[in-house]
């Protein structure tokens, strides 16, 4: 989790520095936080679909940098970080306690539509890379990791407070499928290829609030 937070801060600082090279009202840096829920066939457990109910959506934060292409269209980049934890028992009676981190990075394309002078509706769609990391303990400590292509859709309402600052609220959907998992147990690493039902699936709906810095 520490490495993911450092990555998040690095991306944020890089985006702010990048923004300074553009004139005002061309680039929008948003910093958002919120709470997520898992839906559909979401499964975050490396032990199969039978244990997916042990997790909730957890907390999330993300940064988006969007550059205005014309009056309506915007394009840019999104970084999202979320985490959750679970405690559950396997069918053989083994107890599992684990912590799951997810981070996502992907290019974005969308639009901002003015509702009035200060209020805008925003929508972006993206495809990128989603990383799964799980550290926990059952009969022994274990670590799992995987990566996959994923997609996101973000919807929001923005209200401009000043010439350079706005607030926003909305929701985001993130979805990705992991076909294999690298697991390290007792210092032995192996690659697991669960069947289709037991794969790790991410279906997240995040409700978020944040600030937008306009440059």
C-alpha positions as a Markdown table, in Angstrom:
| # | Residue | x | y | z |
|---|---|---|---|---|
| 1 | Unk | 0.0 | 0.0 | 0.0 |
| 2 | Unk | 2.9 | 2.3 | 0.8 |
| 3 | Unk | 4.3 | 2.0 | -2.7 |
| 4 | Unk | 0.9 | 2.7 | -4.2 |
| 5 | Unk | 0.5 | 5.8 | -2.2 |
| 6 | Unk | 4.0 | 7.0 | -3.3 |
| 7 | Unk | 3.0 | 6.3 | -6.9 |
| 8 | Unk | -0.2 | 8.3 | -6.4 |
| 9 | Unk | 1.7 | 11.3 | -5.0 |
| 10 | Unk | 4.3 | 11.1 | -7.8 |
| 11 | Unk | 1.6 | 11.1 | -10.5 |
| 12 | Unk | -0.2 | 14.0 | -8.7 |
| 13 | Unk | 3.0 | 16.1 | -8.5 |
| 14 | Unk | 3.8 | 15.4 | -12.2 |
| 15 | Unk | 0.4 | 16.5 | -13.3 |
| 16 | Unk | 0.6 | 19.7 | -11.3 |
| 17 | Unk | 3.9 | 20.5 | -12.9 |
| 18 | Unk | 2.6 | 19.6 | -16.3 |
| 19 | Unk | -0.4 | 21.9 | -15.8 |
| 20 | Unk | 1.8 | 25.0 | -15.2 |
| 21 | Unk | 2.8 | 24.9 | -18.9 |
| 22 | Unk | -0.7 | 25.6 | -20.1 |
| 23 | Unk | -2.8 | 28.7 | -20.1 |
| 24 | Unk | -5.9 | 28.9 | -17.8 |
| 25 | Unk | -9.1 | 27.1 | -18.6 |
| 26 | Unk | -7.2 | 24.6 | -20.8 |
| 27 | Unk | -6.2 | 21.9 | -18.2 |
| 28 | Unk | -8.3 | 20.5 | -15.3 |
| 29 | Unk | -6.7 | 18.6 | -12.5 |
| 30 | Unk | -9.2 | 16.9 | -10.2 |
| 31 | Unk | -8.5 | 15.2 | -6.9 |
| 32 | Unk | -11.3 | 13.0 | -5.6 |
| 33 | Unk | -12.1 | 10.6 | -2.8 |
| 34 | Unk | -15.0 | 8.4 | -2.0 |
| 35 | Unk | -16.5 | 5.1 | -1.1 |
| 36 | Unk | -17.0 | 2.1 | -3.4 |
| 37 | Unk | -19.3 | -0.8 | -3.7 |
| 38 | Unk | -18.7 | -4.1 | -5.5 |
| 39 | Unk | -21.5 | -5.4 | -7.7 |
| 40 | Unk | -22.2 | -8.1 | -10.3 |
| 41 | Unk | -19.7 | -11.0 | -10.4 |
| 42 | Unk | -17.0 | -9.2 | -8.4 |
| 43 | Unk | -14.6 | -11.5 | -6.7 |
| 44 | Unk | -11.4 | -10.3 | -5.0 |
| 45 | Unk | -10.4 | -13.6 | -3.3 |
| 46 | Unk | -7.6 | -15.7 | -4.8 |
| 47 | Unk | -9.4 | -18.7 | -3.3 |
| 48 | Unk | -12.3 | -18.7 | -5.6 |
| 49 | Unk | -15.8 | -17.3 | -6.1 |
| 50 | Unk | -17.2 | -18.9 | -2.9 |
| 51 | Unk | -15.5 | -16.2 | -0.8 |
| 52 | Unk | -16.3 | -13.1 | -2.7 |
| 53 | Unk | -18.9 | -12.0 | -0.2 |
| 54 | Unk | -16.2 | -11.3 | 2.4 |
| 55 | Unk | -15.2 | -8.0 | 0.8 |
| 56 | Unk | -16.8 | -4.6 | 0.6 |
| 57 | Unk | -15.9 | -1.9 | -1.9 |
| 58 | Unk | -13.5 | 0.0 | 0.4 |
| 59 | Unk | -12.2 | 3.6 | 0.1 |
| 60 | Unk | -10.8 | 5.1 | -3.1 |
| 61 | Unk | -9.0 | 8.2 | -4.3 |
| 62 | Unk | -8.1 | 9.3 | -7.8 |
| 63 | Unk | -6.5 | 12.0 | -9.8 |
| 64 | Unk | -7.5 | 13.0 | -13.3 |
| 65 | Unk | -5.8 | 15.5 | -15.7 |
| 66 | Unk | -8.0 | 16.5 | -18.6 |
| 67 | Unk | -7.0 | 18.9 | -21.4 |
| 68 | Unk | -9.6 | 20.8 | -23.3 |
| 69 | Unk | -9.5 | 19.9 | -27.0 |
| 70 | Unk | -12.3 | 22.2 | -28.1 |
| 71 | Unk | -15.5 | 23.7 | -26.6 |
| 72 | Unk | -16.8 | 20.3 | -25.4 |
| 73 | Unk | -14.2 | 17.6 | -25.8 |
| 74 | Unk | -11.5 | 16.8 | -23.3 |
| 75 | Unk | -8.7 | 14.1 | -23.2 |
| 76 | Unk | -6.2 | 13.1 | -20.5 |
| 77 | Unk | -5.2 | 10.6 | -17.9 |
| 78 | Unk | -6.7 | 9.0 | -14.8 |
| 79 | Unk | -5.0 | 7.4 | -11.8 |
| 80 | Unk | -7.2 | 5.5 | -9.3 |
| 81 | Unk | -6.2 | 3.8 | -6.0 |
| 82 | Unk | -8.5 | 1.8 | -3.8 |
| 83 | Unk | -8.2 | -0.8 | -1.1 |
| 84 | Unk | -10.3 | -3.1 | 1.0 |
| 85 | Unk | -9.8 | -6.0 | 3.5 |
| 86 | Unk | -11.6 | -9.2 | 4.5 |
| 87 | Unk | -11.7 | -12.0 | 7.1 |
| 88 | Unk | -13.4 | -15.3 | 6.1 |
| 89 | Unk | -13.1 | -19.0 | 6.5 |
| 90 | Unk | -12.4 | -21.5 | 3.7 |
| 91 | Unk | -14.4 | -24.7 | 3.3 |
| 92 | Unk | -11.6 | -26.7 | 5.0 |
| 93 | Unk | -11.9 | -24.5 | 8.1 |
| 94 | Unk | -8.8 | -22.4 | 7.4 |
| 95 | Unk | -9.2 | -18.7 | 8.4 |
| 96 | Unk | -8.0 | -16.1 | 5.9 |
| 97 | Unk | -7.3 | -12.4 | 6.7 |
| 98 | Unk | -6.1 | -10.3 | 3.8 |
| 99 | Unk | -5.7 | -6.8 | 2.4 |
| 100 | Unk | -6.4 | -6.0 | -1.2 |
| 101 | Unk | -5.0 | -3.0 | -3.1 |
| 102 | Unk | -6.1 | -2.0 | -6.6 |
| 103 | Unk | -4.6 | 0.7 | -8.8 |
| 104 | Unk | -5.6 | 1.8 | -12.2 |
| 105 | Unk | -4.0 | 4.0 | -14.8 |
| 106 | Unk | -5.6 | 4.8 | -18.2 |
| 107 | Unk | -6.0 | 7.5 | -20.9 |
| 108 | Unk | -9.3 | 9.2 | -20.9 |
| 109 | Unk | -11.6 | 10.8 | -23.5 |
| 110 | Unk | -14.9 | 12.6 | -22.8 |
| 111 | Unk | -16.7 | 16.0 | -22.7 |
| 112 | Unk | -17.8 | 18.8 | -20.5 |
| 113 | Unk | -21.2 | 20.3 | -21.2 |
| 114 | Unk | -22.2 | 23.6 | -19.6 |
| 115 | Unk | -25.5 | 23.7 | -17.8 |
| 116 | Unk | -25.1 | 27.3 | -16.9 |
| 117 | Unk | -22.3 | 29.8 | -16.4 |
| 118 | Unk | -20.8 | 28.0 | -13.4 |
| 119 | Unk | -22.2 | 24.4 | -13.6 |
| 120 | Unk | -21.0 | 21.7 | -16.0 |
| 121 | Unk | -21.8 | 18.0 | -16.6 |
| 122 | Unk | -18.8 | 15.9 | -17.3 |
| 123 | Unk | -18.3 | 12.4 | -18.7 |
| 124 | Unk | -15.1 | 10.5 | -19.5 |
| 125 | Unk | -14.4 | 7.0 | -20.7 |
| 126 | Unk | -11.1 | 5.2 | -20.5 |
| 127 | Unk | -9.2 | 2.0 | -21.0 |
| 128 | Unk | -6.0 | 1.2 | -19.2 |
| 129 | Unk | -4.1 | -1.1 | -16.8 |
| 130 | Unk | -5.5 | -2.4 | -13.5 |
| 131 | Unk | -3.1 | -4.0 | -10.9 |
| 132 | Unk | -4.3 | -6.3 | -8.2 |
| 133 | Unk | -2.2 | -7.0 | -5.0 |
| 134 | Unk | -3.2 | -9.0 | -2.0 |
| 135 | Unk | -1.2 | -9.7 | 1.1 |
| 136 | Unk | -2.7 | -11.9 | 3.8 |
| 137 | Unk | -2.4 | -14.9 | 6.1 |
| 138 | Unk | -4.1 | -18.3 | 6.2 |
| 139 | Unk | -2.0 | -21.2 | 7.4 |
| 140 | Unk | 1.0 | -19.1 | 6.3 |
| 141 | Unk | 1.6 | -15.6 | 5.0 |
| 142 | Unk | 0.9 | -15.2 | 1.3 |
| 143 | Unk | 1.1 | -12.6 | -1.4 |
| 144 | Unk | -0.8 | -12.4 | -4.7 |
| 145 | Unk | -0.5 | -10.1 | -7.7 |
| 146 | Unk | -2.0 | -9.8 | -11.1 |
| 147 | Unk | -2.6 | -7.3 | -13.9 |
| 148 | Unk | -5.2 | -6.8 | -16.6 |
| 149 | Unk | -6.7 | -4.4 | -19.1 |
| 150 | Unk | -9.6 | -2.6 | -17.6 |
| 151 | Unk | -12.1 | 0.2 | -18.4 |
| 152 | Unk | -13.7 | 3.0 | -16.6 |
| 153 | Unk | -16.6 | 5.5 | -17.0 |
| 154 | Unk | -16.8 | 8.7 | -14.8 |
| 155 | Unk | -19.9 | 10.9 | -14.5 |
| 156 | Unk | -20.0 | 14.1 | -12.6 |
| 157 | Unk | -21.4 | 17.6 | -11.9 |
| 158 | Unk | -19.0 | 20.4 | -11.5 |
| 159 | Unk | -19.6 | 23.8 | -9.9 |
| 160 | Unk | -17.1 | 26.5 | -10.4 |
| 161 | Unk | -16.3 | 28.5 | -7.2 |
| 162 | Unk | -13.6 | 30.8 | -8.6 |
| 163 | Unk | -11.7 | 31.2 | -11.9 |
| 164 | Unk | -9.3 | 28.4 | -10.9 |
| 165 | Unk | -11.3 | 26.2 | -8.5 |
| 166 | Unk | -14.4 | 24.0 | -8.8 |
| 167 | Unk | -16.0 | 21.3 | -6.7 |
| 168 | Unk | -17.5 | 18.2 | -8.2 |
| 169 | Unk | -19.5 | 15.1 | -7.2 |
| 170 | Unk | -20.5 | 12.0 | -9.1 |
| 171 | Unk | -19.8 | 8.4 | -9.6 |
| 172 | Unk | -17.3 | 6.1 | -11.4 |
| 173 | Unk | -17.5 | 2.6 | -12.7 |
| 174 | Unk | -14.4 | 0.4 | -13.0 |
| 175 | Unk | -14.3 | -3.1 | -14.5 |
| 176 | Unk | -11.5 | -5.6 | -15.1 |
| 177 | Unk | -10.9 | -9.4 | -15.4 |
| 178 | Unk | -7.8 | -11.2 | -14.2 |
| 179 | Unk | -7.0 | -14.6 | -15.9 |
| 180 | Unk | -4.0 | -15.6 | -13.8 |
| 181 | Unk | -2.6 | -14.9 | -10.4 |
| 182 | Unk | 1.0 | -15.0 | -9.1 |
| 183 | Unk | 1.0 | -16.3 | -5.6 |
| 184 | Unk | 3.9 | -16.6 | -3.1 |
| 185 | Unk | 3.3 | -18.9 | -0.2 |
| 186 | Unk | 6.2 | -19.9 | 2.2 |
| 187 | Unk | 8.6 | -18.2 | -0.3 |
| 188 | Unk | 7.4 | -20.5 | -3.1 |
| 189 | Unk | 6.0 | -18.7 | -6.1 |
| 190 | Unk | 3.5 | -20.2 | -8.5 |
| 191 | Unk | 1.2 | -19.0 | -11.2 |
| 192 | Unk | -2.5 | -19.9 | -10.7 |
| 193 | Unk | -4.9 | -20.0 | -13.6 |
| 194 | Unk | -8.4 | -20.3 | -12.1 |
| 195 | Unk | -11.3 | -21.5 | -14.1 |
| 196 | Unk | -13.7 | -18.9 | -15.5 |
| 197 | Unk | -16.0 | -18.8 | -12.5 |
| 198 | Unk | -13.2 | -18.5 | -9.9 |
| 199 | Unk | -11.2 | -15.8 | -11.6 |
| 200 | Unk | -10.7 | -12.4 | -9.9 |
| 201 | Unk | -13.2 | -9.9 | -11.3 |
| 202 | Unk | -13.5 | -6.3 | -10.4 |
| 203 | Unk | -16.8 | -4.5 | -10.8 |
| 204 | Unk | -16.7 | -1.3 | -8.7 |
| 205 | Unk | -19.1 | 1.6 | -8.4 |
| 206 | Unk | -17.5 | 4.5 | -6.6 |
| 207 | Unk | -19.3 | 7.6 | -5.2 |
| 208 | Unk | -16.9 | 10.5 | -5.1 |
| 209 | Unk | -16.5 | 14.1 | -4.2 |
| 210 | Unk | -13.5 | 16.3 | -5.0 |
| 211 | Unk | -11.9 | 19.5 | -6.1 |
| 212 | Unk | -10.9 | 20.6 | -9.6 |
| 213 | Unk | -8.0 | 23.0 | -10.3 |
| 214 | Unk | -8.4 | 24.9 | -13.5 |
| 215 | Unk | -5.4 | 26.2 | -15.4 |
